[in-house]
């Protein structure tokens, strides 16, 4: 695994975040975190891809930069840790989102039990770690197991990505399409399902919900409503906030600043539902109504950063899944990956100042029933 040389003097921080609901998104969009870093240490905060050629593929799993932090899906960073990237998890959030197995009504599939002998469409992207494929395999795996079936009972059909090239004119990028790959997130699944090449596919988030409505598909397994949180564990839940270990070791005050403003962004969201929904809509580039549909009417209550034992155990479950299915080759200890110090330090200081620390827990113990129909 290539490494990046350590800077003699730190003059900027790099961050990566996925276009999903997260307290880091709020802290960045509002400017609270960049402003705080600038006032604390005259440090600029820059997105990892700002200076890159926009036609390049995003390197979601690259956390080798010593001055980087990230919040997003768990799969790329678990893969990176297993590959030797020296990172630490300093917080987790659990935000349930739309996850479903869908089939067309004419397939005759009424529920997951009817998948026996059917063709299962699995996306296939040319990425270092195909987190989209992992999500689909995980979604089907847990649902098949829940109804007494296994992969031996279904036919797996791989759906290779058919990327639309970026449009470049006179050296300028004119269009890159959705997700920088020049295609809609579920193009392959929609094509395969609508043309009868497969019988069922996995979809998630607001794009998956829209794809389901576009096709007039039937939801045969509503994963995000499943009462067992173990079934809902996937790339999207929980989402880790991680930093490069070099940054933590050499600039702990900057990590403390990061924790403070990300935690406070999540706490602020609990008291500002409409403003939070607006910010999340901007983050993902989709209408507020779809955000509420995909993430639930109480999404503003499920952005609080913590290191809850249930969330840590869920992260371990996801790591074991990646190991079992061969997506990572090297095992490692989740507990040794967790760095509790920065969050515990902030919470102690915050409690001393305010007399209390209020947590609004993500839907680990209780099923979120506020999803729109």
N, C-alpha and C positions, 0 to 999 in steps of 0.2 A: 504494500500500500504506500503510494508516494506521500511524502510529508512536505509541509510548507515551512520555510525558514521563519524563525521567530523574529519579530520586529525589534529593533533596538529601542525605539520609543513608540509608544502606542498613540496614534493620532486619529484613529477611527475604529469603529466597531462595525462588523458585518452582521447582518441578520437575514434569516430566511423564515418565511411563514407561508403556510398553505392558505389558499382562499377559502377558509372555513371559519366558523364562529370560534373565536379564541380571545382571551383577555389581552394577549400580545397584540392582536389586531387593533383592539380598542386603544391600547396604550400608544401605538404608533400612529393611528389615524388622527387621534386628538392632539398629537404632538407632545403629550406629557412626558414620554420616555426620552425622545430626542432632546427636548428642552432641558430635562433634568441632567442628562449626560453632558450637555454643553456647559451648563452652569457649574456642574460638579468638577469637571476636569477638562473643559474645552475639547471634548471628544465629539466628533461627528459620527452619526449612525447612518449607514448606507446599506441598501438592499444588495444581496450578493450578485444579482443579475443586472444591476443598473448600468454597469459599464461593459457588459457583454454584448456580443453580436446577437440581436434579437432572434436570428434564425437558428441559433444554437439550441440544443436540447437542454432543459433545466437539469442541473445535477442535484437532484433532491437528496441524495445520500452522501454528499460531500461535506463532511464536517471537519476536514483536516486544517482549515484555516485556524490559526491559534486564537484569533480575536473574534470568533463567530458565536452566535447563539441562534436558536431556532425553536419554533413551536409549530407542530403539525402532526401528520400521521406517524404512527409508531413504527411501521414496517421499515422505511428507509433508514431510520436511526438505529434500530435493532440490528439490521444488516450491517450498518457501518461499524457498530460496536463489535460485532462478531468478526468483522474483517480487520480489526485492530485500531480503529479510530478511537482516540483517547478523549472521550466525552463523559459528561456527568449529567444525570437527570436531577434537576433542582425543583421540579414541580410537575404536577399532573392536573389535567382537567378531564371531566367526563361530561360530554354533551351528546346525548342520544340524537341520532339522525335517522332519516328515512333509509331503511334497508329492507329490500324485499326480493323474493323470488317471484318472477312473473311468467305467465304463459298466455297465449291467445285463447279466447273462449272456444274456438273451433277445435283446439287440441283435445278437448275433453278432460283436461287435467283440472280437477276441482281443489285438490289439496296436495301437500307434499307427499302423502302416501301414494299418490298416483304417479310419482316420478319413476317408479320401478319399470325398467326396460326402456326408458325414454332417453332422448339425446339432450345432453346438458352443454350449453355453450359457454366456453371459458375464454376470455380475452387474452391476447398474446401480443405484448408490446416489446420493442427492442430497447429495453432499458437495463441498466446495471442490476436493479432489483425491481421487478415488475409488481409494484404495490397494487395496481388495479387487478392483476390476476390473483394475487394473494387474497385480496378482499373477496373476490368471487369464490375462490376455492374454500376459503374459510366459511363464507355464508352458506354454501351448499353442504359443506362437511357437517356443520353443527345441526342443520335442519334435517339432513338425511339421518344422522345419528338419533335425533330426537323422535323420529318415527320408525326406528328399527331398521333402517336401510343403511347401505354403505356404497362406496364408489363401485364396488363389484356389481351393484344392482342397476347401474345406469351406464350410459355410453357418453364418454367425454368427447366433445368436439371442440378443438382449438379454433379460435377466431383471430387470425393474424390481423394486425393493424394495417390499414391501407392509408398511409399518410398522404395528405395533399401538400405538395411543396409550397414553401413560402414564396410570395410574389416579390421579386426585386426588380426595380426599374432605375436605371442610371445610378446604380450603387446604393439606392435607398430602398428600405423594406417598405413595401406598400401594404401588404397584408400577411398575417401569420395564421389566422384562423383561431379557433378556440383552443386554449391549452397549449399554444405554441406548436402543436403538431398539425395544425391546419385541418382539424376534424373535430366533430362533436364527440363528446365523451363516450357515447354509446352507439356510435355509428355502426360498428361491426355487429353489435348485439341486435340492434333494430333491423338491420338488413337480414341477418340470419333468421331471426324470428319471423319477420314478415314474409320471407320467401320460403318458409317451411324447412330450412336447413337444420334447425334445432327446435326443441320443444319448450325449453325453459332457459332463462338467463337470470343473473343477479344484477340488480341495479341499486344505486344508493344516492343519497343527498337530493338536492333540488333538481338536478339534471335527470337523475333516475326516476324521480316522481313525475317529471314532465314527460319522459320517454314512455312511462306506463300509460299516462293519459293520452299521449299522441297515438299510441297503438290500440287504445281501447282494451288493454291487456287486463287479465285477471291476476290479482295478487294471491298467490297460492301459499305464501309464507310471509307473514308480516313480522320481520325480525325485530324491528325497533319497538314493537309492542309486546315482545315476548316477556313473560314475567320473570324469567331467569336471566339475570345479568350476564351469566357465563355465556349464554347464547348470543348476547348482543356485543360481546367483545370482538373487536376487529381493528383494522388500521385506524378507524375513526374514534375508537373508544377503548382505552383512554388516549389522550393526546399529551405527549411529554414536552415539557420545556427543558431544553438541554443547552449546555455550554461546553465549549472546548475546555479540557482540564487545565491547559496552560493559562487561559484567561482567569479561571477560578483561583489557581495557585498564585498568580502574579498580580492580579488586580481584583482582590476580593471586594473592595469597596464599590467597584463598578458592577459586580454581580449582585451586591446588596441593593444597589440602586435599581437594577433590573427587576429583582424580586419585588421590591417595594411597589414599583409602579405597575407591574403586571398584576400583582395581587390587588392593588387598589382599583385597577381598571375593572377587574371582575366584581369587586364589591360595589363599585359605582353602578355597574350594569344592573344589579339587583334592584336598585332604587330608581332606575331610569329605563323602563321597558320600551317606550316609544323611541327614545333617542338611540338606544342600543339596537333596536330593529333597523333603524335607518343606517347606522354604521355598518351593520352586518350586510345589509343590502348592497352598500357600496363596496364592501370587501369582496363579495362573491360576484358582483356584477349582475344581480338578478333582482326581480321585483320583490318587494317586502311580503306580498301575499304568498309567494313561493317559499320564502325563507321561513315564514310561520308554518306553512304546510310541512316542509321537510324537517324542521328542527323543533317544532312544537311551540305552542303559545307561551310557554314558560322558559324559552331559551335564554332569556336574560337572567334567569335564576341558576343557570347551569354553566356558568363561566368562571366559577371560583377556583383559584389555584390552591392545591393542597398536596399532601403526600399521604392521603388516606390509605390505610392498610389494604382495603379492598381494591383500590386503584392500582397499588403496587402489585398485588397478586394478579390482577388482570393483565398488567404489563408482562408479568412472568408467564402467564398463560399464552399470550401472543408469541413470546419468544419460543416457548416449547413447541408451539404449532409450526413456526418457521423451521425449527430444527427437525421436527418429525417429517415434514413434507419436503425437506431437502433444499429449502430456500437459503438457509445458512448452514455452514459446515462446522463451525466452532461454537461450542457451548460456552456460556459465561454466567456468572452470578448476577442476577438482577439486583440483589441487595448491595453488592459492591459497586454497582453502577449508580445507585441512588446516593446523592449528597444532600443530607438533611440540614446541614449547618445553616446555610443562608436563609431558608424559610423559617426555621426555628428561631434564629436570631431576630429576624424581622418581627415575628409574632410576639416574642417576649417583649421587645421594645414597644411595639404597638399597644400591647396590653397594659404595659406600665404607664403609657401616656394617656390612654383612653379608659382604662379600667376594664375593658372587655374586648374580646375578639369574636365577632359573629361570623359563623359559617353557614352558608346555605349549600347543603350537600348536593352534588350531582345525583342523578337517578341510579345510585348503586343499590340502595336498600329498597327503594320504592319505585314502582313502574310509573313513568310519567304518562298520565292519561289525558293530557291537554292537547294531543295532536288533533289537527283539524281533519275532517272527513271530506 
